[in-house]
Amino acid sequence: MSVYPHIIEPDSDIVGISAYKFEKKIFAMINAGITNIRIDLSSVRAIDSLGIEVLIAARNSIKLQGGSFKIIHLSEPLTQRFL
């Protein structure tokens, strides 16, 4: 596991087809051995069930490898929806 986390900043909301594209990006990193990942959601205004599923699957995969997965900088719309 690398000492410094890799920060992923989605460039769009994580809904529908963009959730699948985001999944490919995250799992390409995981499959390359990158298991210290932070997901910066400061620009994400919406996430649907597919997006949540992608985040959970990535977290579970990284944890099984002894890595670290965190969500950081939750945007205001997501904060209002989930917290």
C-alpha atoms as a printed R data frame, in Angstrom:
   type eleno elety resid chain resno       x      y       z
1  ATOM     1    CA   MET     A     1   0.000  0.000   0.000
2  ATOM     2    CA   SER     A     2   1.347  3.408  -0.920
3  ATOM     3    CA   VAL     A     3   1.963  5.898   1.863
4  ATOM     4    CA   TYR     A     4   0.197  8.769   0.110
5  ATOM     5    CA   PRO     A     5  -3.420  8.355  -0.951
6  ATOM     6    CA   HIS     A     6  -4.514  8.643  -4.555
7  ATOM     7    CA   ILE     A     7  -7.300 11.184  -4.751
8  ATOM     8    CA   ILE     A     8 -10.038 10.622  -7.298
9  ATOM     9    CA   GLU     A     9 -12.266 13.578  -8.136
10 ATOM    10    CA   PRO     A    10 -15.273 12.562 -10.240
11 ATOM    11    CA   ASP     A    11 -15.878 15.094 -13.012
12 ATOM    12    CA   SER     A    12 -19.639 14.564 -13.014
13 ATOM    13    CA   ASP     A    13 -22.459 13.271 -10.874
14 ATOM    14    CA   ILE     A    14 -22.260  9.546 -10.167
15 ATOM    15    CA   VAL     A    15 -25.509  8.442 -11.738
16 ATOM    16    CA   GLY     A    16 -26.505  6.040 -14.501
17 ATOM    17    CA   ILE     A    17 -23.859  5.474 -17.169
18 ATOM    18    CA   SER     A    18 -21.400  7.817 -15.440
19 ATOM    19    CA   ALA     A    19 -21.452  5.451 -12.441
20 ATOM    20    CA   TYR     A    20 -20.225  2.631 -14.690
21 ATOM    21    CA   LYS     A    21 -17.476  4.834 -16.115
22 ATOM    22    CA   PHE     A    22 -16.462  5.805 -12.579
23 ATOM    23    CA   GLU     A    23 -16.431  2.133 -11.583
24 ATOM    24    CA   LYS     A    24 -14.033  1.306 -14.433
25 ATOM    25    CA   LYS     A    25 -11.707  4.105 -13.335
26 ATOM    26    CA   ILE     A    26 -11.645  3.033  -9.680
27 ATOM    27    CA   PHE     A    27 -11.240 -0.672 -10.397
28 ATOM    28    CA   ALA     A    28  -8.463 -0.030 -12.937
29 ATOM    29    CA   MET     A    29  -6.558  1.603 -10.087
30 ATOM    30    CA   ILE     A    30  -7.382 -1.185  -7.628
31 ATOM    31    CA   ASN     A    31  -6.363 -3.844 -10.164
32 ATOM    32    CA   ALA     A    32  -3.090 -1.965 -10.673
33 ATOM    33    CA   GLY     A    33  -2.378 -2.392  -6.948
34 ATOM    34    CA   ILE     A    34  -3.436  1.054  -5.770
35 ATOM    35    CA   THR     A    35  -5.209  0.462  -2.487
36 ATOM    36    CA   ASN     A    36  -4.927  3.806  -0.704
37 ATOM    37    CA   ILE     A    37  -7.723  5.831  -2.271
38 ATOM    38    CA   ARG     A    38  -9.676  8.947  -1.347
39 ATOM    39    CA   ILE     A    39 -12.816  9.893  -3.262
40 ATOM    40    CA   ASP     A    40 -13.283 13.674  -3.333
41 ATOM    41    CA   LEU     A    41 -17.005 14.353  -3.790
42 ATOM    42    CA   SER     A    42 -16.805 18.148  -3.593
43 ATOM    43    CA   SER     A    43 -18.011 18.529  -7.204
44 ATOM    44    CA   VAL     A    44 -20.620 15.771  -7.118
45 ATOM    45    CA   ARG     A    45 -24.147 17.068  -6.667
46 ATOM    46    CA   ALA     A    46 -26.026 13.781  -7.139
47 ATOM    47    CA   ILE     A    47 -25.397 10.082  -6.669
48 ATOM    48    CA   ASP     A    48 -27.874  7.288  -7.354
49 ATOM    49    CA   SER     A    49 -28.063  3.672  -6.207
50 ATOM    50    CA   LEU     A    50 -25.595  2.589  -8.915
51 ATOM    51    CA   GLY     A    51 -23.099  5.171  -7.697
52 ATOM    52    CA   ILE     A    52 -23.492  4.065  -4.094
53 ATOM    53    CA   GLU     A    53 -23.037  0.452  -5.197
54 ATOM    54    CA   VAL     A    54 -19.770  1.395  -6.957
55 ATOM    55    CA   LEU     A    55 -18.432  3.127  -3.832
56 ATOM    56    CA   ILE     A    56 -19.342  0.179  -1.606
57 ATOM    57    CA   ALA     A    57 -17.816 -2.369  -4.007
58 ATOM    58    CA   ALA     A    58 -14.594 -0.340  -4.241
59 ATOM    59    CA   ARG     A    59 -14.408  0.022  -0.472
60 ATOM    60    CA   ASN     A    60 -14.954 -3.704   0.060
61 ATOM    61    CA   SER     A    61 -12.342 -4.655  -2.536
62 ATOM    62    CA   ILE     A    62  -9.750 -2.302  -1.057
63 ATOM    63    CA   LYS     A    63 -10.444 -3.432   2.513
64 ATOM    64    CA   LEU     A    64  -9.992 -7.092   1.490
65 ATOM    65    CA   GLN     A    65  -6.519 -6.134   0.263
66 ATOM    66    CA   GLY     A    66  -5.694 -4.348   3.520
67 ATOM    67    CA   GLY     A    67  -5.956 -0.916   1.938
68 ATOM    68    CA   SER     A    68  -7.593  2.355   2.881
69 ATOM    69    CA   PHE     A    69 -10.695  3.894   1.276
70 ATOM    70    CA   LYS     A    70 -12.256  7.167   2.360
71 ATOM    71    CA   ILE     A    71 -14.807  9.609   1.009
72 ATOM    72    CA   ILE     A    72 -13.724 13.210   1.494
73 ATOM    73    CA   HIS     A    73 -15.162 16.679   0.882
74 ATOM    74    CA   LEU     A    74 -18.815 15.744   0.563
75 ATOM    75    CA   SER     A    75 -20.614 18.476  -1.412
76 ATOM    76    CA   GLU     A    76 -23.389 20.470   0.245
77 ATOM    77    CA   PRO     A    77 -26.184 18.764  -1.786
78 ATOM    78    CA   LEU     A    78 -24.884 15.332  -0.781
79 ATOM    79    CA   THR     A    79 -24.406 16.412   2.818
80 ATOM    80    CA   GLN     A    80 -28.027 17.550   2.973
81 ATOM    81    CA   ARG     A    81 -29.234 14.327   1.423
82 ATOM    82    CA   PHE     A    82 -27.219 11.859   3.498
83 ATOM    83    CA   LEU     A    83 -26.322 13.495   6.817
